[in-house]
Amino acid sequence: MAIKPFNWTCPHCDRAQVVTSINFSTGESKIWAGTIVEGDLAVCHMAVGCSNFECNKVSVQLSIRPERNRGLHGSYIDLVAPPLFERWVLPNSIAKSQPDYIPAALREDYFEACLIKDDSPKAAATLARRCIQGMIRDFAEISKGRLIDEIVALRAAVEAGTAPRGVTAESVEAIDHVRSIGNIGAHMEKDIDLIVPVDPDEAQTLIELIEMLFEEWYVARDARQKRLDRVSAIGADKKQLIADGRSRAALPAPEVKAAS
């Protein structure tokens, strides 16, 4: 089936690309379950193959949608009405791949929060809050009894100019804004292991904050260090070339024998 090419980012490798008919498929199958209160339904699938040769994995979304009758013209899938079910099954979460230099405990909390966001948003939010607190303790080396106290200390460090490079007033404000959202705001300053009511949108907000902090803190720090290392390596090479040149210049000139 020919489709209009569209931009897409592979959830496996996080590589942006253009999807065409070559690596895209969609289809549906009618559900035969007798007379049911939901009416006529169909299972729909959408699959995209990653065009990045280093990944080359497939992403699959399944949904259950109403099927409408056109009379003599058959039936069609209603793509406007909300689906009864819709979820990516490959991969089975919204988690983005994260580099190994981010501590394993933080990555695990992030991946698990993404995995259970729809099924148990309150548990996902608890994991996300723990991940945020873990980042403050690991990256900023600030550890207090409560997350609210750590946020206050982090803000004070930013104002005093002693916070780690990459920690900005905006990132601290973002953490504090999330803390003030709905039920999370009422309980985020308490024990991070406490399970409290949270809706999926609040859990998603926390997950997006984690991704932002991963990028602005850990990824930016690693990229900055790699650039500095390259500059240092170039400087060391140039110094060695200069030293080698001076050594050669200090050698006595070769003796020239007179012609006999």
C-alpha positions, 0 to 999 in steps of 0.5 A, a space after each residue: 500500500 502506497 503511503 505519504 512519507 512521514 517523519 518518525 523516530 525509532 523508539 528502539 534506537 532513537 534515530 530520526 528517519 523518514 518512513 515510506 511504503 517500503 518499511 511500513 504496513 498496516 492492516 485489520 481483522 474483524 473480531 468475531 465474538 457474537 453479539 457484544 455490547 461493544 458492537 462490531 470491532 476489528 483488531 488493527 496493526 501498524 508496523 514500521 521497520 527501522 531504516 537504521 542498519 545498526 538497529 533494523 528493528 520493527 515497531 508494532 502498534 495494536 489497537 481495537 477499533 469500532 467497525 462501521 457498516 456502509 450497507 451495500 458498500 461493506 464496512 470500514 474501520 472508524 479511525 475518528 472514534 476513540 479506540 477501545 485499546 491502543 498500545 505499542 507492543 514492540 517495543 512495549 514501552 515509551 522508554 528511550 534508549 539511554 547511555 551506559 554512563 547514566 547510573 544503572 539504578 537511574 536507568 532501571 527506574 526510568 525504564 520500569 516507570 515507562 513500562 507500567 505508566 498506563 497499567 499503574 500510573 501511581 507506581 510509575 510516578 513513584 519510580 519516577 520520583 525516586 529516579 529524580 531524587 537519585 539524580 539529585 543525589 548522584 549528579 549534584 551530590 545533595 542528599 537530604 531526608 526529603 526530596 523537597 529539602 534536596 530541591 531547596 538545597 539544589 536551588 541554593 547551590 545554583 544561586 551560589 554558583 556551586 551547582 554542577 555545570 548543567 544544573 540551571 535555575 530552569 531545571 530546578 524550577 521544572 522539578 519544583 513545578 512537577 512537585 506541585 502538580 495535583 496529588 504529586 504536589 501533595 506528597 512528593 516531599 514525603 517518602 518517595 516509596 509512598 504509593 499515592 493516587 496519580 493519573 497517567 498524565 502526571 506520570 507522563 510529566 514526570 517521565 518527560 522531566 527525567 528525559 530532560 534531566 538525563 539530556 541536560 545533565 548526563 548527556 551534556 556533561 559527557 559530550 562536554 568532557 569528550 570535546 575537552 579530551 579531544 582538545 587536550 589530545 590535539 594540544 598534547 600532539 602539538 607539544 610533542 611535535 614542537 619538542 621533537 622539532 627542537 630535539 632535531 634542531 639541537 643535534 650537531 650538524 653533520 660533518 662535511 668532508 672536503 673533496 680530495 
